[in-house]
Amino acid sequence: MPAAVAVPWAGWSPRARREAARIVDAACVRLWLTEVAARLAAERDFLTQLDAAIGDADHGVNMHRGFTAVMARVGAVEEATGGQLLKLAGRTFVSTVGGAAGPLYGTAFLQAGEALGDAERFGPKLLLDAMRASLEGVQRVGAAAPGDKTMVDALTPALSAYELELRTGGSLETAVSGAREAAAEGMRATIPLQARKGRASYLGPRSVGHQDPGATSTTLMFAALEQAVLADRSQRFAGGARRRVSGP
Amino acid sequence: MIQSVGRAARILKALGSESARLGVTELAERLGLAKATVYGLLRTLEAHQLVEQDLETGKYRLGPALLQLGNAFLDNNELRARSLLWAETLASRAREAVHVGVLYGPNVLLVHHVFRPDNSLQILQVGASIPWHACALGKAMVAYLEPDARAELLAGPLPRLTGRTVTGREALEAELAVAVARGVAVEDQEAIVGEAGIAAALFDNRGAVVGAIGLAGPVERLLPDGPVAETVSAVKEAARGLSRELGAGRPAMPGAGA
């Protein structure tokens, strides 16, 4: 993980700070998807290796193929809100990715996109609603509960950590950092679990001792989210500072 | 029950439950036994090559004799032995993976698995155990069980494995009736999201169900718009041929009429 980008708050009015901290827009969503795609390309073989131990050794390949298709479609769309981009990503995923990853991640993106609606810009609260909608969609399709050794084991704690951070006065930046940390912890906690869902559950006790590939790819998405938010924020502040300097 | 045999069995199961190797202390803690007891059992198991000790770490893992026993188990399974050719033929005809399973309590135990013939990386699933109500093989078999045995399975726990698992007793009974009428049972992402199955039951010379054979694969290929007639007849033909080889005569084969 890259170190958190230092945010130059100095010289900003409280109102400008609130505004800056509130905003996620389509550019940030694009940044996130791009970051996810890059990480999936880098981690493809690792994910496949994890899947070979308890699944059918196609998770890395599937996720990478799906996100390559997502980036091609998202790149071809110029005018779109964050929600519309996520819905496009979800539809692309469902139609291009086989196995369990297609329907599960596809639903997660679609539901998040639905929750964001056509808002041009949104704040951390709406992002929370989107994450919640994703989790609900994933659980509807996969019927997994926390502890079943699935992506839900990363998604659930990430969502809780994100919400807790917001409720205790945190910013979008600290909330996404908290989410990434909690997802990673949930991912590592899948190692000693016996799978109760998915192909790994066929193995019974033999699934113990392996990290869940789905929880791993979910954690990767939260790490990408953190990086996208921080990078987007530093760009925004750089732009804001320039405006300030050139202003009266 | 012989206590020491039970303890030895528990040691083997503990070593078989995870990839990590276990030391004497860890095993003793896990099983609630004295270290000396565990050590003695391990030494005996080691003499029979049922466990082996890693020389570097001193930890124990399962031994090579177990592989031979596992293979012997599969080899002695007559159904598996006889299904090899039929399963291979079905796989190349349908271009999908083939599973052969038997009922083992409320689960289907896969005794044979032929990979989808497309050179893709696939993992052998022989030995996997799938709840009967969530897979085509299980539904195909249970549909032809004696009423008592069927009722018992329907009354048992029916865990939800995906959002599409059928867990209602009446809905399952209706599906079993459809399976008998069609001659095949169908599963649509009820065990694993994205995967489907089409299977038919196998019968012996008394007309009793002894297993099932079927296709397993991506739902978009296996059930593009419900099951494809050609695929269904390929599964049925394989099941009929295999059943005949197992001694089932035409009149004794409930699935033969379909």
Chai-1 contact restraints between the chains, C-beta under 6 A:
chainA,res_idxA,chainB,res_idxB,connection_type,confidence,min_distance_angstrom,max_distance_angstrom,comment,restraint_id
A,D56,B,I123,contact,1.0,0.0,6.0,A-B,restraint_1
A,A57,B,L121,contact,1.0,0.0,6.0,A-B,restraint_2
A,A57,B,I123,contact,1.0,0.0,6.0,A-B,restraint_3
A,G98,B,P218,contact,1.0,0.0,6.0,A-B,restraint_4
A,G99,B,G194,contact,1.0,0.0,6.0,A-B,restraint_5
A,A100,B,V193,contact,1.0,0.0,6.0,A-B,restraint_6
A,A100,B,G194,contact,1.0,0.0,6.0,A-B,restraint_7
A,P103,B,V193,contact,1.0,0.0,6.0,A-B,restraint_8
A,P103,B,G194,contact,1.0,0.0,6.0,A-B,restraint_9
A,L104,B,V193,contact,1.0,0.0,6.0,A-B,restraint_10
A,R140,B,G163,contact,1.0,0.0,6.0,A-B,restraint_11
A,V141,B,G163,contact,1.0,0.0,6.0,A-B,restraint_12
A,V141,B,V193,contact,1.0,0.0,6.0,A-B,restraint_13
A,G142,B,T162,contact,1.0,0.0,6.0,A-B,restraint_14
A,G142,B,V193,contact,1.0,0.0,6.0,A-B,restraint_15
A,A143,B,R160,contact,1.0,0.0,6.0,A-B,restraint_16
A,A143,B,T162,contact,1.0,0.0,6.0,A-B,restraint_17
A,A143,B,G163,contact,1.0,0.0,6.0,A-B,restraint_18
A,G198,B,I192,contact,1.0,0.0,6.0,A-B,restraint_19
A,R199,B,I192,contact,1.0,0.0,6.0,A-B,restraint_20
A,Y202,B,A128,contact,1.0,0.0,6.0,A-B,restraint_21
A,Y202,B,I130,contact,1.0,0.0,6.0,A-B,restraint_22
A,P205,B,S17,contact,1.0,0.0,6.0,A-B,restraint_23
A,V208,B,S17,contact,1.0,0.0,6.0,A-B,restraint_24
A,V208,B,E18,contact,1.0,0.0,6.0,A-B,restraint_25
A,G209,B,E18,contact,1.0,0.0,6.0,A-B,restraint_26
A,G209,B,S19,contact,1.0,0.0,6.0,A-B,restraint_27
A,G209,B,A20,contact,1.0,0.0,6.0,A-B,restraint_28
